[in-house]
Amino acid sequence: MTTTVRATRELLHAFVEASQSGDITAITQLLDDLGEFEYQDEDCETHTGNKKEFVTWYSQRLTTTSITSVDYDQCLHCVIGGSVVLFNEGTFPRMPLGFFERGKSGLRISSKDGLINGIYFCFVFLKNDNDSLARDSYERRKIEEGFRPGK
C-alpha cells in the first residue's frame, strides 16, 4: 500500500472549500497540531499562535462573514512564490488595523507531511495590487474628480 502526502496546493484548495462551507471540523483536520498560525485579537493586533487559537479566531470570523469570492495568488515578499488565497478581494479574514495599512491581505499557506503547518497574513502579491487604504482612497478620488496626468 502506498501512502501519498497531500501537496500544499491540494491542502490550500481543501482549506478554501472548508472555509466556504464553514466546516470548522474539516479546517481543524487540515491543520498540524504543532503548526504556527497568525490571527488577530479583539484590537486587530496580529499574533502568532497555535492551532487552537487560530481555529477559535477563524471560526468566529466565519460566523460573521460570508465568503463571496476566492482568488489564488503568490507571495512576493517573505516567501516568494508561496501559495496565497485572498477571500472577498482580500478583505477577509483579517481586518486592517488602520487607514494607512495595506487594504488587502491574503493567507499564505505552508505545509509539511500532508498537513497545513503554517498560515500567515500576506500583503504583497504577484497578481493583485495592494495599496494602503489611504492611497487607494486618494487615487479613487482623483479619478472621480477627473484628474488627468499632464493637465
BALOBA-1460 file (C-alpha; in Angstrom, 3 decimals):
// residues 151
<rec num="1" residu="m" x="0.000" y="0.000" z="0.000"/>
<rec num="2" residu="t" x="1.330" y="3.405" z="-0.998"/>
<rec num="3" residu="t" x="0.759" y="6.449" z="1.181"/>
<rec num="4" residu="t" x="0.767" y="9.822" z="-0.543"/>
<rec num="5" residu="v" x="1.330" y="13.123" z="1.149"/>
<rec num="6" residu="r" x="-1.032" y="15.902" z="0.136"/>
<rec num="7" residu="a" x="0.693" y="18.787" z="-1.604"/>
<rec num="8" residu="t" x="0.330" y="22.380" z="-0.452"/>
<rec num="9" residu="r" x="-1.868" y="23.231" z="-3.451"/>
<rec num="10" residu="e" x="-4.281" y="20.386" z="-2.633"/>
<rec num="11" residu="l" x="-4.352" y="21.422" z="1.033"/>
<rec num="12" residu="l" x="-4.992" y="25.028" z="0.020"/>
<rec num="13" residu="h" x="-7.992" y="24.017" z="-2.098"/>
<rec num="14" residu="a" x="-9.334" y="21.818" z="0.728"/>
<rec num="15" residu="f" x="-8.917" y="24.748" z="3.160"/>
<rec num="16" residu="v" x="-10.786" y="27.059" z="0.765"/>
<rec num="17" residu="e" x="-13.656" y="24.585" z="0.316"/>
<rec num="18" residu="a" x="-13.961" y="24.061" z="4.071"/>
<rec num="19" residu="s" x="-13.866" y="27.821" z="4.644"/>
<rec num="20" residu="q" x="-16.573" y="28.467" z="2.055"/>
<rec num="21" residu="s" x="-18.843" y="25.891" z="3.655"/>
<rec num="22" residu="g" x="-17.967" y="26.943" z="7.225"/>
<rec num="23" residu="d" x="-16.754" y="23.420" z="8.036"/>
<rec num="24" residu="i" x="-14.610" y="24.045" z="11.120"/>
<rec num="25" residu="t" x="-14.116" y="20.309" z="11.690"/>
<rec num="26" residu="a" x="-12.561" y="19.919" z="8.230"/>
<rec num="27" residu="i" x="-10.385" y="23.002" z="8.773"/>
<rec num="28" residu="t" x="-9.203" y="21.642" z="12.115"/>
<rec num="29" residu="q" x="-8.299" y="18.312" z="10.495"/>
<rec num="30" residu="l" x="-6.209" y="20.076" z="7.836"/>
<rec num="31" residu="l" x="-4.070" y="21.901" z="10.418"/>
<rec num="32" residu="d" x="-0.953" y="20.453" z="12.038"/>
<rec num="33" residu="d" x="-1.221" y="20.296" z="15.847"/>
<rec num="34" residu="l" x="2.319" y="21.711" z="16.077"/>
<rec num="35" residu="g" x="1.805" y="24.378" z="13.420"/>
<rec num="36" residu="e" x="2.155" y="28.148" z="13.673"/>
<rec num="37" residu="f" x="-0.804" y="30.313" z="12.694"/>
<rec num="38" residu="e" x="-1.415" y="34.060" z="12.630"/>
<rec num="39" residu="y" x="-4.638" y="35.567" z="13.936"/>
<rec num="40" residu="q" x="-5.929" y="38.885" z="15.284"/>
<rec num="41" residu="d" x="-7.076" y="39.751" z="18.771"/>
<rec num="42" residu="e" x="-10.088" y="41.932" z="19.576"/>
<rec num="43" residu="d" x="-7.971" y="45.070" z="18.978"/>
<rec num="44" residu="c" x="-6.980" y="43.818" z="15.484"/>
<rec num="45" residu="e" x="-3.399" y="43.241" z="16.600"/>
<rec num="46" residu="t" x="-1.701" y="40.310" z="14.872"/>
<rec num="47" residu="h" x="-0.382" y="37.400" z="16.899"/>
<rec num="48" residu="t" x="1.255" y="34.098" z="16.074"/>
<rec num="49" residu="g" x="-0.286" y="31.223" z="17.933"/>
<rec num="50" residu="n" x="-1.169" y="27.582" z="17.935"/>
<rec num="51" residu="k" x="-3.852" y="25.625" z="16.127"/>
<rec num="52" residu="k" x="-6.456" y="26.093" z="18.866"/>
<rec num="53" residu="e" x="-6.029" y="29.881" z="18.979"/>
<rec num="54" residu="f" x="-6.277" y="30.131" z="15.208"/>
<rec num="55" residu="v" x="-9.340" y="27.882" z="14.925"/>
<rec num="56" residu="t" x="-11.132" y="29.819" z="17.682"/>
<rec num="57" residu="w" x="-10.482" y="33.141" z="15.927"/>
<rec num="58" residu="y" x="-11.142" y="31.849" z="12.402"/>
<rec num="59" residu="s" x="-14.385" y="30.103" z="13.302"/>
<rec num="60" residu="q" x="-15.652" y="33.322" z="14.914"/>
<rec num="61" residu="r" x="-14.750" y="35.262" z="11.755"/>
<rec num="62" residu="l" x="-16.511" y="32.676" z="9.574"/>
<rec num="63" residu="t" x="-19.733" y="33.018" z="11.577"/>
<rec num="64" residu="t" x="-19.835" y="36.782" z="10.982"/>
<rec num="65" residu="t" x="-18.782" y="36.967" z="7.313"/>
<rec num="66" residu="s" x="-19.736" y="35.061" z="4.180"/>
<rec num="67" residu="i" x="-17.035" y="34.242" z="1.671"/>
<rec num="68" residu="t" x="-18.212" y="35.708" z="-1.624"/>
<rec num="69" residu="s" x="-15.050" y="35.449" z="-3.721"/>
<rec num="70" residu="v" x="-11.811" y="33.493" z="-3.813"/>
<rec num="71" residu="d" x="-8.612" y="34.415" z="-5.649"/>
<rec num="72" residu="y" x="-5.359" y="32.487" z="-5.680"/>
<rec num="73" residu="d" x="-2.072" y="34.333" z="-5.833"/>
<rec num="74" residu="q" x="1.581" y="34.049" z="-4.859"/>
<rec num="75" residu="c" x="3.607" y="35.806" z="-2.182"/>
<rec num="76" residu="l" x="6.208" y="38.292" z="-3.438"/>
<rec num="77" residu="h" x="7.799" y="39.221" z="-0.127"/>
<rec num="78" residu="c" x="8.528" y="36.858" z="2.747"/>
<rec num="79" residu="v" x="8.234" y="33.546" z="0.843"/>
<rec num="80" residu="i" x="8.494" y="34.361" z="-2.843"/>
<rec num="81" residu="g" x="6.168" y="32.092" z="-4.786"/>
<rec num="82" residu="g" x="4.359" y="30.861" z="-1.663"/>
<rec num="83" residu="s" x="0.701" y="29.888" z="-2.090"/>
<rec num="84" residu="v" x="-1.721" y="32.636" z="-1.062"/>
<rec num="85" residu="v" x="-5.501" y="32.770" z="-1.046"/>
<rec num="86" residu="l" x="-7.476" y="36.014" z="-0.914"/>
<rec num="87" residu="f" x="-11.057" y="35.798" z="0.308"/>
<rec num="88" residu="n" x="-13.547" y="38.557" z="-0.542"/>
<rec num="89" residu="e" x="-10.968" y="40.505" z="-2.557"/>
<rec num="90" residu="g" x="-8.528" y="40.422" z="0.357"/>
<rec num="91" residu="t" x="-10.906" y="41.780" z="2.999"/>
<rec num="92" residu="f" x="-11.426" y="38.514" z="4.916"/>
<rec num="93" residu="p" x="-10.493" y="37.256" z="7.483"/>
<rec num="94" residu="r" x="-8.018" y="39.938" z="8.573"/>
<rec num="95" residu="m" x="-9.260" y="43.404" z="9.495"/>
<rec num="96" residu="p" x="-6.961" y="46.351" z="8.616"/>
<rec num="97" residu="l" x="-5.502" y="47.988" z="11.702"/>
<rec num="98" residu="g" x="-5.552" y="51.497" z="10.297"/>
<rec num="99" residu="f" x="-6.188" y="53.707" z="7.292"/>
<rec num="100" residu="f" x="-2.544" y="53.725" z="6.188"/>
<rec num="101" residu="e" x="-2.218" y="49.952" z="6.262"/>
<rec num="102" residu="r" x="-2.479" y="47.920" z="3.065"/>
<rec num="103" residu="g" x="-6.086" y="47.335" z="2.085"/>
<rec num="104" residu="k" x="-5.832" y="43.656" z="1.163"/>
<rec num="105" residu="s" x="-4.465" y="40.668" z="2.984"/>
<rec num="106" residu="g" x="-4.219" y="37.091" z="1.928"/>
<rec num="107" residu="l" x="-3.497" y="33.903" z="3.800"/>
<rec num="108" residu="r" x="-0.158" y="32.334" z="2.899"/>
<rec num="109" residu="i" x="-0.312" y="28.601" z="3.440"/>
<rec num="110" residu="s" x="2.652" y="26.342" z="4.149"/>
<rec num="111" residu="s" x="2.557" y="22.601" z="4.632"/>
<rec num="112" residu="k" x="4.602" y="19.666" z="5.817"/>
<rec num="113" residu="d" x="3.844" y="15.953" z="5.877"/>
<rec num="114" residu="g" x="0.377" y="16.378" z="4.370"/>
<rec num="115" residu="l" x="-0.906" y="18.991" z="6.839"/>
<rec num="116" residu="i" x="-1.040" y="22.777" z="6.883"/>
<rec num="117" residu="n" x="1.709" y="23.738" z="9.313"/>
<rec num="118" residu="g" x="1.505" y="27.489" z="8.845"/>
<rec num="119" residu="i" x="-0.977" y="30.193" z="7.931"/>
<rec num="120" residu="y" x="0.397" y="33.718" z="7.753"/>
<rec num="121" residu="f" x="-1.008" y="37.055" z="6.645"/>
<rec num="122" residu="c" x="0.427" y="38.146" z="3.301"/>
<rec num="123" residu="f" x="0.301" y="41.649" z="1.825"/>
<rec num="124" residu="v" x="2.479" y="41.601" z="-1.316"/>
<rec num="125" residu="f" x="1.128" y="39.602" z="-4.243"/>
<rec num="126" residu="l" x="2.120" y="38.677" z="-7.765"/>
<rec num="127" residu="k" x="-1.253" y="39.401" z="-9.436"/>
<rec num="128" residu="n" x="-3.129" y="41.694" z="-7.048"/>
<rec num="129" residu="d" x="-2.197" y="45.332" z="-6.421"/>
<rec num="130" residu="n" x="-2.312" y="46.277" z="-2.778"/>
<rec num="131" residu="d" x="-2.024" y="49.944" z="-1.888"/>
<rec num="132" residu="s" x="-2.820" y="51.329" z="1.527"/>
<rec num="133" residu="l" x="-6.435" y="52.213" z="2.183"/>
<rec num="134" residu="a" x="-5.419" y="55.894" z="2.233"/>
<rec num="135" residu="r" x="-3.626" y="55.742" z="-1.142"/>
<rec num="136" residu="d" x="-6.443" y="53.729" z="-2.698"/>
<rec num="137" residu="s" x="-8.973" y="56.302" z="-1.478"/>
<rec num="138" residu="y" x="-6.796" y="59.165" z="-2.788"/>
<rec num="139" residu="e" x="-6.417" y="57.520" z="-6.223"/>
<rec num="140" residu="r" x="-10.168" y="56.856" z="-6.457"/>
<rec num="141" residu="r" x="-10.931" y="60.495" z="-5.544"/>
<rec num="142" residu="k" x="-8.527" y="61.776" z="-8.219"/>
<rec num="143" residu="i" x="-10.314" y="59.687" z="-10.858"/>
<rec num="144" residu="e" x="-13.760" y="60.798" z="-9.674"/>
<rec num="145" residu="e" x="-12.681" y="64.456" z="-9.848"/>
<rec num="146" residu="g" x="-11.402" y="64.000" z="-13.402"/>
<rec num="147" residu="f" x="-7.673" y="64.305" z="-12.679"/>
<rec num="148" residu="r" x="-5.597" y="63.628" z="-15.776"/>
<rec num="149" residu="p" x="-1.786" y="63.443" z="-15.603"/>
<rec num="150" residu="g" x="-0.091" y="66.243" z="-17.536"/>
<rec num="151" residu="k" x="-3.014" y="68.680" z="-17.315"/>
